[in-house]
């Protein structure tokens, strides 16, 4: 292996490191051709998204407690305010969370950045630890392309505590969740004590968390009826999950046992590895295929534009949905 190739191997883990750029120069290749950075994501305003993040080593760092619950809800409300997303459902288990929201302005990177970094820093401070709270690479955001997918992921979010064998019904989960909130209902979250008084960024003494009905969910019903219908569907799904669980000899853990688990413990089951990580979800096959084709075309157009940009054409127009290059370099983006 020559010097340039060796430097290239060393540099692939970092962004624009001197060794990497030197290697590219020696090889006569542009930065975009090697593509050592994260694959670009198509970020379109108005999309409904299901977001998930898991704790490091599946440990129970988010185990329900009065302080951890307040921290997460405050950070969630703050991230919603700063990004302008509309919140539809959320469920926080001991080692991961699920959130369904509409990315009104195409700011989901801001939402996840503000939520994850402040939850991680403040929960770490409360637990007296310094290492990563969330597992690297555990972030996932799935675009929901139709009303059936929105309903399914909302139900999945609400029923996840049942599927995990924790409680037999979603309303029994006494942790952070959206079950008891009605559409349009707001709840005020006071700023938790401890971490937030030491941060550089100004934080508000209170944040407001509001649940909003997704546009594509039961459009024929008013908000109150749509909320009741979703809860009924969640109960029916939970009954089926619980029956299957009990028939297989399982027993639900219950909140007392959940709260007694040490935060640094983890499940005794084996973690799933190398599974499929979808980027879109939809019951309508053709809507799903169309979304996948859009993503493929976006990646091809983005790569072509980046090659031109690296070659010196900074006036090149990037495809609609480009985010990071706009934030970092202010590139031009095609209209939708």
HELIX and SHEET records of a PDB file:
HELIX    1   1 UNK A    3  UNK A   11  1                                   9    
HELIX    2   2 UNK A   18  UNK A   27  1                                  10    
HELIX    3   3 UNK A   31  UNK A   34  1                                   4    
HELIX    4   4 UNK A   56  UNK A   58  5                                   3    
HELIX    5   5 UNK A   66  UNK A   83  1                                  18    
HELIX    6   6 UNK A  108  UNK A  127  1                                  20    
HELIX    7   7 UNK A  147  UNK A  163  1                                  17    
HELIX    8   8 UNK A  170  UNK A  172  5                                   3    
HELIX    9   9 UNK A  195  UNK A  197  5                                   3    
HELIX   10  10 UNK A  223  UNK A  247  1                                  25    
HELIX   11  11 UNK A  255  UNK A  260  1                                   6    
HELIX   12  12 UNK A  285  UNK A  310  1                                  26    
HELIX   13  13 UNK A  324  UNK A  329  1                                   6    
SHEET    1   A 5 UNK A  86  UNK A  92  0                                        
SHEET    2   A 5 UNK A  96  UNK A 103 -1                                        
SHEET    3   A 5 UNK A  47  UNK A  54 -1                                        
SHEET    4   A 5 UNK A 140  UNK A 144 -1                                        
SHEET    5   A 5 UNK A 280  UNK A 281  1                                        
SHEET    1   B 2 UNK A 186  UNK A 190  0                                        
SHEET    2   B 2 UNK A 206  UNK A 210 -1                                        
SHEET    1   C 2 UNK A 317  UNK A 318  0                                        
SHEET    2   C 2 UNK A 332  UNK A 333  1                                        
END                                                                             
